Amino acid sequence: MKLRWKYFIVLLMVSLVPLVTVTWISQKASGKLGESISAQARQTLTEKVSREMMFATENYARITRRAKSSLEFALQVLAKEAERTLVLPSPIPPKIYFADDFDDSKVAPKDLAPSLTHMKLSKDGQLSPKPVSYHHPNFLVAPGVARKDVKTDIDRFTRLIPVLKNIAREFGGELFWIYASLESSVHISYPGHGGYPKDYDPRVRPWYTRAKKKGSILWGPPIVDATTKQLTFTVSAPFFKPDGSLAGVAAIDVLIQHVLLESEISSQWSESMRSFLVGSEDIRGSGEKKLWILSQKKNAVIVRDPNTGLLLPEENSEFHELIRYSRGKKSGYIDMPYQGVDSFWAFATIFPDLHFVIVVPKSVVMDLPENIAEMFISYTQAQAAISGTAVVLALVFVLCIAFFTSRASTRHVMSIVGAFRRLAQGDFSVRLNFRLKDERNLMITTFNEIVPKLEEHLRMSTALGLAQEVQQSLLPKDDPTLQGFDISGSSVYCDETGGDYYDFIDIDQDRLAVVVGDVSGHGVSSALLMATARALIMLRASMPGQAAGIINDVNKHLSQDSHQTGNFMTFFYCELSWAERKVCWVRAGHDPALLYDSDTGEFDELKGHGLALGVDYTFEYEEFNRTLAPGQIVLIGTDGIWEMPNESGEIFGKDRLKEIIQTNASLTAKEIIAAVYDALNKYRGTKQPEDDITMVVIKVKR
């Protein structure tokens, strides 16, 4: 078969087979990608929702527990004050208002006004503001007890009025009612209000009888307030006479609406979110604990039991399953249906036998993954139609074009191959002197352009070798000599030229400056900036001045050359003084130097703050001082040491560097550097270095 026909068939196969294959693979991959993204989005959203819900419930429980402690403390104060009033002589009482006075506008306190905090629930479920007085509490005496018989107790209870007002003032609108009752049936409540049932006797209310029986502070299950018909949580505590007998019970009411903040929490999720308080209590006095639930939706508390106002779920309901799952746990998350709808549940324990629960339907957060899957299905179908059309058009195009161009193409290809062979033999004068009217002309143009660039690159490589020699000559040839110190430095570049720099500058006979710098990036541009910085620091350090002033001057001059280029240089400058046995240093964005004390075996760092050189010419640097002790070792290095990766991509890290210093502390400074380089080479294995490596080791002689 002639080359022309072979070329035609090959061109046809090369054009069509990959197109068909890629189209088929692309369609399969798009489908799998849609499924994968949908599944991943579903998993990610599930994890995010579970975390956010658990955080919300834990945060709510934490806040509630703190509020619980505050309320219990306030109640203890009220109970102590109630005990104190009983042993004090009867005061001259102020104007006293009884509960029935608040129901008669003619004798009610003048400040009696509707309160948006104290809403009254009517039989049809509507809420209306209840009139209350914030200046006067109300007193009440149980039916069958004459007021004159308990006048002494009433007068003594007037001493509680400032305490009640102070507690209400501290808690603001969080409290509903604050009150106390005596065994004699005298009852005081704040804010003052009326509306009590005619047969109201505080001594038979659950909050009173439970506290009386337990003898200490307790939180009872939610109960219906006698005057507003709203559900409240009540914390009550008994108080006693000097002889230890029960004097009465003090209590504080909190509205369920203030506990179930569903409107605030739902704003984070959805109006479909539900929140619950789930507890267990001997509600009817049968001795057997029953599970009860409270729920709120749009500020209307759902009441199912007319006697207790509580929801009592059926046995084996989702809430019983939740309680079994949450037993012994402070918080958690469970995937479980709610009323037949797949939902996310999160719970947190407020205190024993009381849990806060959030339920969010899965559909709220799972619409996105389903939409993604549907989108990819539609995309795959459209892609298949487009790809089929493209295949047909490509087939027609190849049949027409390949036949007429195959012969001419083979001739020009052979000419190009010949030119490449001459170039491979080192003939940089070769050029392609013909032009074509298709994409192959780009190959000809590129070939003609790349040949002189290759020749230039060869010259550049030779020049870079010379530049490396020049740059290496800028680094110290010998280690410095300073009384009381053993100092050595080294720098290894990952390219022909680099941006790392270190130097030793003699200030006087007893003082030596040690500098280490690291220019951003590496290569020729970094080397040029390094050389500029070296010239500036050498010149400025030879003049009088403090360390901070030297670095300030260098930064101002260097910033003029680099602030528009985006290049910068981290710098660590320190001055050693044997006479004063101290080191003075300035950090300009460089990593802190490591300080190891061989006597104690502990590491420290020469820290300090400062911006990299060449970023802001107005920045003022600060110098730091520290006394050095014999046996201490200082290592100043660049990040090419601890950020060196191995073949697995793990970095060397500073912990390994510290271990090398500690192990080789008895060696000379030069030997410590050699030990570090040896460890780095072993660690990276066959992986080539990606950054320059520079370090200076300073040992304080004993």
Secondary structure, DSSP 8 states (H G I E B T S, - for coil): --HHHHHHHHHHHHHHHHHHHHHHHHHHHHHHHHHHHHHHHHHHHHHHHHHHHHHHHHHHHHHHHHHHHHHHHHHHHHHHHHHHHHHS---------BGGGGG-TTTS-TT-EEEEEEEEE-TTS-EEEEEEBSS--EEEE-TT--GGGGHHHHHHHGGGHHHHHHHHHHHGGG---EEEEETTSEEEEESB-----TT--GGGSHHHHHHHHH-S-EE---EE-TTT--EEEEEEEEEE-TTSSEEEEEEEEEEHHHH--HHHHHTTS-TT-EEEEEEEE--SSSSS-EEEEEEEETTEE----TTT--B---TT-HHHHHHHHHTT-SEEEEEEEETTEEEEEEEEEEETTEEEEEEEETHHHHHHHHHHHHHHHHHHHHHHHHHHHHHHHHHHHHHHHHHHHHHHHHHHHHHHHHHHHHHHTT-TT-------SSTHHHHHHHHHHHHHHHHHHHHHHHHHHHHHHHHHHHS-SS---BTTEEEEEEEE-SSSS-SEEEEEEEEETTEEEEEEEEESS-SHHHHHHHHHHHHHHHHHHTSS--HHHHHHHHHHHHHHHHTTTT--EEEEEEEEETTTTEEEEEEEB---EEEEETTTTEEEEE------BTS-TT-----EEEE--TTEEEEEE-TTTTT-B-TTS-B-HHHHHHHHHHHTTTS-HHHHHHHHHHHHHHHHTTS---S-EEEEEEEE--
